[in-house]
């Protein structure tokens, strides 16, 4: 299933490649792109034919070689070309917070992320609801908060944004799913001796300790969004 985001990205990529003189489709473009960015023919085809999206580091490489803004290349935001050095000489670069992505809401914190969405490979543009935030993880997803174990830090109805491509660290708030299907949002205390310790913010709930082998996924939470941040996709 080709998503609208994949289609638009492919169109912008091909436009950028046209402007720097890369051979057109059917005349060596796929081979040229594979060589330019050190990927397989299959990988190049995915980008060119709207069958997939590059990882953030690769996206930065593509934008640099094509001489285009990464925000434009990824999401069609802003001008295609960066400002000249003379235009931007008085502007100091800010921190790297990623690019604005539409993060799909794919479930809640009691059921976890939608299995179908996971099986499809974390596609962008999935589902009817989303939130827009800067993100470095193109596979980021969001879940609605259900339950009160993390109040007052996270309240029922709010949305947590999750980075599945990052490793959780002690002190991180995490989404956890066990192999038995239990899903929870907790604070990671430690991982040692084959065990994982998790705390709740609420005093009503005690510490949970599980065997690491019992954990199916544990993804760090990047942020909490208020209900009014939720947007609805026009299908």
N, C-alpha and C positions, 0 to 999 in steps of 0.2 A: 504494500500500500504506500504510494507516494504521497507524502504530506505537502501541504502548501509551502511550508518553510523550506523543505528540500527542493521543491520546484523553483522557488524564487532564488535560493542560493545558487542553484545550477545556472540559472539565467544570468545572474550577476557575475559569476565566475567566468562563464563563456564570454561575456562582454569584455571583462578585464583582459582575458587572454587574447581576444581579437585585437585590442588596442595596443598590445605589446608585440604583435606579430607572430604569435604562436600559430602553427598550421591549423586550418579549419577542421571540423569534424569530417571523418571519412578520408582525410588526407594526412593522417599522422598526429592528430591532436592528442589522442589518448596516450600514445607512446611518448610524445614530448612531455606531457604533464607527469607521467610516471618517472621520467628521468629528471625533470626539474625538481621534483619534491621527494625523490627517493622512495617511491611507493610502488606497489605492484600494479600491473595493468588492470587488475580487478578493482583495486582501490581507486585508481584514476577514473575508471569508468563510473564508479558509484557517484563521484562528485559531478562528473560531466553530464550524467544522465538522470540526475535527481533520485539516486537510489541510496544515498547516505550522506552524512555530514562529517567533516574532519574534526579531529580533536583540537582543543584550544591552542596547543603549541604549534600544531601543523597549520592551523588557521592563520596564526601570526606570521608564519613563514610564507604562506601563500600571499597574504596581503602585502608583505614587504617586497617580494619578488615582482608582484604585479603593480606595485606603486599605488595602492589604493588604501583607503581607510578601512580598518578592520571592522568598525561598526557598520559601515556601508556594506561590506562584503557579506557579513553574517546576517544582518537584519534589515538592510536597506535604509539605515538611519544616517542622516547627515549627507555631506557631499561625498562624491565618489573619490576624489583626490584629496590628499592632505594639503594644508596650507603650505605655502613656500616658507623657507627659513626666514625671509624678510618679514613676512606677514606674522609669523609666530615668535619672533625673536624676543618679545617682551612677556611671553607666557611661559611660566615654569610648569614642568610636567607634574601632575599629581600622582597619588599612589595608584598602583595597578589594582583596580577592583573588579576587573573583568568587563564584559560587554553586557548590554541590556538584553536579557532573554525572557521569553514568555514561558514560565515554568508551569507545566501541567499539574493540576490537582488530580491525583490518581487514586485516592482512597482516603481512609481516616486512620487515626492512631490506634484503633481497636482491631481493624481488619488488615492494615498494612497496605502497601502498594498493590495495585491491580496486577494479578498474575499475567493477564493477557498482555498488558503493557510491558512487563518485564520480558516475556517471551518474544515480543516483537523487537527487543533490543533497545529499549528506552527511547522510542521515537519522539521527536519534537512535534508539537501541534496535536498531541493526543488529547481526547476528551473535550468536554464542553466548558470547563472552567480553568482559569489560570491566573497567575500573578506575574507582573513584570518587575524584575529586579536585576541589578548587575550580578553576573555570575561568571566564574572561571570554569565551571563544570557543565559541559553541554548535556550531560545526562541527569542534571538536577531534576528533582521532582518535589511535589508538595503534598502534604496530607493535612486534612482537617483534624483539629484536636477534638478528641472524644474522651470524656472522663475528667477527673479532677486531681490526679496524682501529681501533676506538676504545677498546680496553682500555688501562689499567684503568678509565678513566672510565665506560665502558659495557661490560657483560659479556654474553656470549651467554646468551639465555634471559630477560634482563630486558626491560622494556617502556619504550619512549620515548613520551611524550605530545607531540603535534604540534599547532601552532596555524596552520592554513592561511589564516586571515583576517588574519594579521599579516605585515608586511614584514620579511624577515631583515636584520640589521645585521651589519657586520664584528665578529667575535668570537663570534657566535652559532653554536651547533651546529645543523646543518640536515639535513633529508632532501632529497635531490636525485634527480630522475629526468630522464634525458636523453631526447631524442626517439628515440634508438635503443633505448630500453627499459632502459638500465643504471640501477640504483638504488644509492645509497650514502648513508651517514651520515658527514658530515664537519664540520669547523670552517670557517666562512666567513672567508677572509682579506681579500679585497677584491672589489669589482666596479668595474672601470674600463676605459675604452677598449674596451668591447664584450667584455671577457673576465671570467671568474669564476675566482678562485683558491681552492682548497680544500685543507685540511690534514687529516691523520689524527693521532690522539693517539699511536698506536704508531709507533716509529721504523722499523719494518719497511716502512712505506709512505711514499713521497715525496709532494711537493706535486703536485696535479693542477690544470691550467689548461685551461679550456674556453671556447669562444665562447659568449657569452650567448644567441645564437640557437639553440644546441644544447640549451639547458636547457628542459625541459617544465614542471617545477615545482621550486620550492625553498622549503620551509616550515621555519620555525624550530621547534626543539625546546624545549618548556617545562619538561620534567622527565623524570627517569628513575625508574621504579618497579621494585621488587624482584618476583621471581616470585610470592611469597606474597601480593602485593596483587591478583593476578588473581582475578576473580570469574566465576562461570558463570551464565548466564541460564537460567531455567527456561522451556523452550519448551513 
